[in-house]
């Protein structure tokens, strides 16, 4: 199994490793130390390097995570590298997507969404279109949709924004107050990816699934934090 391309979160790698998989982790140059123990770190930048690293793998995990300030520059190229790696060696691709929904969603959401209106969502739609085109040519893929990630280490909305100032008695919510929002606890999401990869032979050529996660308002989210910490906090919206 390869986690690809460069920049995937360590959570996926740990879960696959702990489930008994042999894992190659593609990372940005200079980031090999961030790879968990018993995971083979491969520093890669180009498409050809990603393709070469995937040789001999049973599954390619598309868990790309470009630096947010370089998203428009790197997101599609990283995603396409993972698709190329899976297609070259006829390896199934497993992908986690969370940006295909938008303001024009119907009352009942379906897995095959195509309503994203923001830049990151449009990139995700183009990436997914490439996945489906590759599946038409013989590749197999599993796409798992989820809400915003939290938990499982650093680098999420939770530690970078919501609880950043928890030691000062305040919490910051990154969105409109009083509105339900979908969240995905990253360790649970990663464990689900492992289960899907293990059952890959039972799915169609291009399978799209939804991860339930937690759909809550800011009030519920903050109340849970206060219950766990047995503290009260001042809540403020995030300044964009």
C-alpha positions in Angstrom: 0.0 0.0 0.0 1.3 3.5 -0.8 0.0 6.7 0.7 0.4 9.2 -2.1 1.2 11.7 -3.2 3.5 13.9 -1.1 1.8 15.5 2.0 -0.7 12.9 3.1 -1.5 12.9 6.8 0.3 10.5 9.1 -3.1 9.2 10.5 -3.8 7.2 7.4 -0.4 5.6 7.5 -0.6 4.6 11.1 -4.0 3.0 10.7 -2.9 0.9 7.7 0.3 0.0 9.4 -1.4 -1.1 12.6 -3.9 -3.2 10.5 -0.9 -5.2 9.2 -0.3 -3.4 5.9 3.2 -2.7 4.6 3.1 1.1 3.9 5.1 3.4 1.8 4.6 7.1 2.7 5.2 9.7 0.1 6.2 13.0 1.7 7.5 16.5 0.8 11.3 16.8 0.7 12.7 17.1 4.1 9.6 15.6 5.8 10.7 12.0 6.2 10.9 12.4 10.0 7.1 13.0 10.0 6.4 9.5 8.8 5.4 7.1 11.6 7.7 4.2 12.6 7.6 1.1 10.4 6.5 3.1 7.4 8.9 3.5 4.4 9.4 7.2 3.8 9.8 8.3 0.2 10.5 11.9 -0.6 8.8 12.7 -3.9 8.0 15.8 -5.9 7.3 14.8 -9.5 4.6 12.6 -11.1 7.2 10.1 -12.2 8.5 9.7 -8.7 5.0 9.0 -7.4 4.3 6.5 -10.2 7.6 4.7 -9.5 6.9 4.5 -5.8 3.6 2.8 -6.4 5.1 -0.2 -8.2 4.2 -3.4 -6.3 1.6 -1.8 -4.1 -1.9 -3.3 -3.7 -3.6 0.1 -3.1 -2.7 3.7 -3.7 -4.2 6.1 -1.1 -4.9 9.5 -2.4 -4.5 11.6 0.8 -2.9 14.7 -0.6 -2.7 17.7 1.6 -0.9 20.7 0.1 0.0 23.7 2.2 -3.1 25.8 2.2 -1.3 28.9 0.8 -0.2 26.7 -2.2 -3.5 24.9 -2.7 -4.3 26.3 -6.1 -0.8 25.7 -7.3 -0.3 22.1 -6.1 -3.7 20.4 -5.4 -4.5 19.2 -8.9 -1.0 18.1 -9.7 -0.7 16.1 -6.5 -4.1 14.5 -7.1 -3.3 13.7 -10.7 0.0 12.1 -9.6 -1.9 9.7 -7.3 -4.3 8.8 -10.1 -1.4 8.2 -12.5 0.3 6.0 -10.0 -2.8 3.9 -9.5 -3.5 3.7 -13.2 0.0 2.8 -14.3 0.2 -0.3 -12.1 -3.5 -1.2 -12.1 -3.7 -0.6 -8.4 -7.0 0.4 -6.8 -7.1 4.0 -5.6 -8.7 5.0 -2.3 -9.5 8.7 -1.9 -10.9 10.9 0.8 -12.9 13.9 -0.5 -14.6 16.6 1.5 -15.1 19.6 -0.8 -17.6 18.6 -3.4 -20.7 20.0 -1.6 -21.8 23.6 -2.0 -24.6 26.1 -1.5 -26.8 24.6 -4.2 -27.2 21.2 -2.6 -30.6 19.5 -2.8 -32.6 18.9 0.4 -31.4 15.2 0.3 -27.7 14.9 -0.2 -26.3 12.0 -2.3 -22.8 10.7 -2.5 -22.4 11.8 -6.1 -22.4 15.5 -5.4 -21.4 18.2 -7.9 -22.3 21.5 -6.4 -19.1 23.0 -5.1 -18.8 26.7 -5.8 -15.5 27.6 -4.0 -12.0 27.3 -5.4 -11.0 24.2 -3.4 -14.3 22.5 -4.2 -13.9 23.1 -8.0 -10.4 21.6 -7.7 -11.9 18.5 -6.0 -14.5 18.2 -8.7 -11.8 18.2 -11.4 -9.7 15.7 -9.5 -12.7 13.4 -9.1 -13.5 13.7 -12.8 -10.0 12.5 -13.6 -10.6 9.5 -11.2 -13.8 8.6 -13.0 -12.1 8.9 -16.4 -9.3 6.6 -15.2 -11.9 4.1 -14.0 -13.5 4.1 -17.5 -10.1 3.0 -18.7 -9.8 0.2 -16.2 -8.7 1.6 -12.9 -10.7 0.9 -9.8 -11.4 3.6 -7.1 -13.2 4.1 -3.8 -14.1 7.7 -2.8 -15.1 8.4 0.8 -16.8 11.7 1.4 -16.6 13.4 4.9 -17.0 16.7 6.7 -14.1 18.8 8.0 -11.5 16.8 9.9 -10.7 17.1 13.6 -8.6 15.1 16.0 -5.8 12.6 15.4 -2.9 15.0 16.0 -2.1 18.5 14.9 -3.0 20.4 11.8 -6.9 20.5 11.9 -9.5 23.2 12.5 -9.7 22.0 16.1 -6.1 22.6 17.3 -5.3 25.4 14.8 -8.4 27.5 15.4 -11.1 26.2 17.8 -8.9 25.3 20.8 -5.9 27.5 20.0 -6.6 29.8 22.9 -8.3 27.3 25.2 -5.6 28.1 27.9 -6.8 31.7 27.9 -10.4 30.7 28.5 -11.7 31.2 25.0 -12.7 29.2 22.0 -13.0 30.3 18.4 -15.5 28.8 15.9 -14.6 28.9 12.2 -18.0 29.5 10.7 -21.5 31.0 11.2 -22.9 30.4 14.7 -26.1 28.4 15.0 -25.6 26.5 11.8 -25.2 22.7 11.7 -21.8 21.6 10.2 -20.4 18.2 9.3 -17.3 17.1 11.1 -15.2 13.9 10.7 -13.1 12.5 13.6 -9.9 11.7 11.7 -9.0 8.5 13.5 -12.4 7.1 12.7 -12.2 8.2 9.1 -8.8 6.7 8.6 -10.0 3.4 10.2 -12.9 3.4 7.7 -10.5 3.8 4.8 -8.7 0.7 6.0 -11.9 -1.3 6.1 -12.8 -0.1 2.6 -9.4 -1.0 1.2 -9.7 -4.5 2.7 -13.1 -5.0 1.1 -12.1 -3.4 -2.3 -12.9 -6.5 -4.3 -16.6 -6.3 -3.4 -17.1 -2.8 -4.8 -17.9 -1.5 -8.2 -15.2 0.0 -10.4 -15.8 3.5 -9.1 -17.5 3.5 -5.7 -18.5 6.6 -3.8 -19.5 6.4 -0.1 -20.4 8.9 2.6 -18.8 9.0 6.1 -21.5 9.9 8.7 -19.3 11.7 11.2 -20.9 14.3 13.4 -23.2 17.0 12.2 -23.6 19.6 15.0 -24.0 23.3 15.7 -21.3 25.4 17.3 -23.3 25.2 20.5 -23.2 21.4 20.7 -19.5 21.3 19.8 -18.6 23.9 22.5 -20.9 22.2 25.1 -19.0 18.9 24.5 -15.7 20.6 25.0 -16.9 22.2 28.2 -18.3 19.0 29.5 -15.0 17.2 28.9 -12.8 19.9 30.4 -15.3 20.8 33.2 -14.8 24.5 32.3 -16.6 27.4 30.8 -15.3 29.4 27.8 -15.9 32.6 26.0 -16.9 31.9 22.4 -16.0 34.1 19.5 -16.4 33.7 15.7 -13.2 33.5 13.7 -12.1 36.6 11.8 -11.6 35.7 8.2 
